[in-house]
């Protein structure tokens, strides 16, 4: 969960990066990653509703298509720019806050469901999100969105399983649950935490038309459909930084990711000392 100061710092950095001119128009399919919308936390993955609405206004000048349409174009060698809206996990606040805006604009979108948590608290092993956990969509909510023909349902494993524990059983449990409740078997998968598992690629290719990772990039004709790139959208993205995701070669996004990684490495010794002090304090109090 971000403090006010940290959020402002990140926003200021992104505004500065977005001000640097980018050369060339975007090519291929840009898969945007969302998680929560209006969930009431300050987590980076929880978008404010007003910010999400402004982003949809920006997208009015872009070609927003379904995931299958984007892949059909890539298969045909068509590199024209397109945008695909994707939501990970299946939080109920997406239905409450994002869905009315998407329906009003008739924008197609994909939700990758972690099916074990539908109608329940969305909390799993290794989750780093802070703040009040959200609830999962109900199956009735999923079906209402599905009836609009705007929603593509995707597989995100049954239990949002950690990468090292990914199994065919987890894939099939998710797909079976979606088929039982919604009458369709998902043709698309995205890795929990965005971390690819090379040893599972054979199973993924046998089950799905596509599998996406958290690796940053756009998708051009010839891309491996089992290793699609995506572009994250975060709470602290200023409007100009979001707009920059849709043009050029993702220079601001790449620079920001590099700076975040460098900061994490620089702070690693400090965090290790802090952890040691906490362990020592715990031992003393015991």
N, C-alpha and C positions, 0 to 999 in steps of 0.2 A: 504494500500500500504506500502510495507516494505522499510525502508531506507537501504542504503548499509551496515551500521554498524549492524543493527538488523539482516539483512539477513546473514551476516558473523557469527554473534553470534549463530544464530539458526543452521547454517550449521556446525559450530565447535562442538556444543553440540551433534548434530546427529552423527557426525563422532566418537565422543567419545563413545556414546551409542552403535554404530554399532560394535565397537572393542571388546565388551564383548561377549565371546563365548556363543552360544545358543545350547542347547541340543536337539537332535532329529530332524528328518525331518518333514517338513510340511505335514499335512494330510488334506484331503478334499479339498473343493473348496475355493479359495481365490478370492474374487471379488474386483478388484482394482477400485478406484474412480478417474476419471479425470474430468476436466471441460473444460479449455481452453488450447490450444497449440499454442504458438507463437502469442499471442494476443497483444503483444507490451506493456504490463504493468509489474509492479513488484509485482503484487498481488500474494499471496501464491497459488492461484488456477490457475495461468497462467504459464504453463510449457514452458521453452525455448525449441525450436525445437531440438537443439543439444542434450539436456538432454533427451528428449523423445526418440530420436533415439538411444541413448546409452541404455536406458531402454529396448527398443525392442531387442537390441542385447543381453542383459542379458536374456531376455525371450526366446531366441532361444534354450536355454538348459532346458526349462520347457514346460509343456503340456498346451498350450493355446487353450481353447475350447470355443464354444459358450455357452451362458447361459443355453439354453435348454439341451445341452449335459451334462453340469455339473450337472443339476438337475436330468437328467435321471440316471446318475451314483449314485447320492445320494439316489434316490428312490430305486435303486437296491442294496443298502447297500455297494456300492463301495467307499472306503475312499482313493483311490489313489490320490496323489496331482494333482491339476489342477489350472489353472489361467484363470479368466474371465476378459476381459477388458470392463469397462463401462464408459460412458461419460454422465454427467448430463447436462441438460438444452437445448443443441442444438446450440452451438455457431458456426458461419460460419468459424472461424479459424480452427476448427477441420477438416472441409472439405479441406481447403486450405493447411494445414500443417501436420495434422496427417493422413488423408486419403491416400495420396500417399505412405506413409511409410507402412501403414497397407496393402494396396493393393499389394505393391511389395512383401511383406512377406506372403501374403495370410492369414492374421490373422483375425479371427472372432472377432466381437465387438458388443456392445449394446450401443445405444444412447437413453436415456430417454428424450423425447421432452416436453418442455413447449410450447405448440403449438400456443398460442396467439402471440408469439414474433417471429415466423419464418418470415424472411425477414424484420424484424424491429429491433430497438434497444432493447437489452436484459436488461431491467431495471424494477424492481418490488418493491412493498412495502416491506420494511424491509431489502433490500439488503445491505450487509455490504462491498461488493467489492469496492475498490477504483481504481481510474484511469479511463481512457477512456472506457466507456461501449462498449462491443462488439455487433455485429449484429448477429441476428439469421440466421441459415441456410435458404436457399430458398427451396421450395418444390422440385424444379428441382434437386438441389443438393442431397436432401434426396433420391429421386428416383434413381439417378445415383448410389449412394452407395448401395441402396437396390437391384438393378439389379445384383450386383456382388454376391449376396447370402452370403456375409460376414456379413451384417448388420442385427441385430435384433432390431426392433423398440419397445421402451417402453414408458409408460405413466408417466409423471412427473407433472400432472395436467395441465389445460389449461393456467392458469395465474400464475403458480409457487406460488400457494396460501399459505398463512401462515398456520401453523398447526391448529391453533384455528378456522380457517375459512374453513377447508377442508370439502367438501360436495360431495355427489354423483353426483350432477350436474357438478362439476369441473372435476371429473373423466370421466364422459360420454362425456363432451364437447371435452376433449383431444382425447379420443378414437375415437369419431365420426369424428374429423378433420383428424386423421391419416387414418381412413378407407376411407373417401371421397377422399383423395389425393393420397393414396398409395395402396388402395385395401386390406389392412390387418387390423385386429383389434388386438391391442397389448395385449399380454398375461402376461406382466410383468410390475410392478409398482415400483417406488422408491419415498420415502417421500421427499418433499422439506425440505431443511435444515437437512435431515436425522432424523427428530424427529417423532417417531411413535405416532399414534393417536388411542389408544385402542378402542374407540367407533366407529371407522370406519372399524375395522377389518372384520366385517361381510360383509360389502359392497365390500371390497377388495377381500375376499375369493370367493365371488360370481362372480367376474369379471375377476380375474387374476390367473394365475398359481402361481406366486410368487409376494411378496412385500419385498423390501429391505429397511433397515434402515441405519443410520449412525453409529450404534453401532459397535465397533471394534471387529473383530474376524474372524475365519475361519468357514466354514460350513461343518459339518460332517453328515453322515447318521443319520436320525432321527430328523434333524433340522426342526423347524417349517418354512415352505416355505413362510408364511406370515410375518416372522420376520428374514429374512436373514441378516447376518452380512456382513460388507464390510471393506475395508482397504483403507484409503485415500492416495493419492500421491500428494506431494506438491512441489512447486518451489524450496524450500531450501533443499530438500532431496539430500544429496550427493549420489554418485553411490553406496557406500557400505551400506548406510542406506536403499536405495531402494532394494538392493539385500537381505538385512535382512528381508524384508517384505515377502520374498518368501520361507524362511526356518524357522525352529524352531517354537517357540510358541509366536511370536510377542513380545518378551521381549523388544527390543529397542523402538518399536512403543508404547507399553503400558507405558514404563517409560517416554517417551517424552510427551505423552498426560497427564500424571499425573503431570509432572513439569509445563506444560503450564497452567493447571487448578489451581495449587497452586500459580503460579505467578499472575494469574488474580485475585484471591481472595486477595492476598497480596497488589495488586495495587488498589483495589477497593476504599479504603478511599481516596487515592491520586486523583483518577479520579473524585470522588464526589466533592472534594474541587475545582478541576479545573473547573468542570461544574458550580459550584456556582459562581466562580470568573467570568466566561464568562457571566453568567446571570446578574451579578451585573454590569459588564462593559457595557453590552447591555442596561440596564436600565439607566445608567448614560449618555450614548451617546444619548439616546432618549430624 
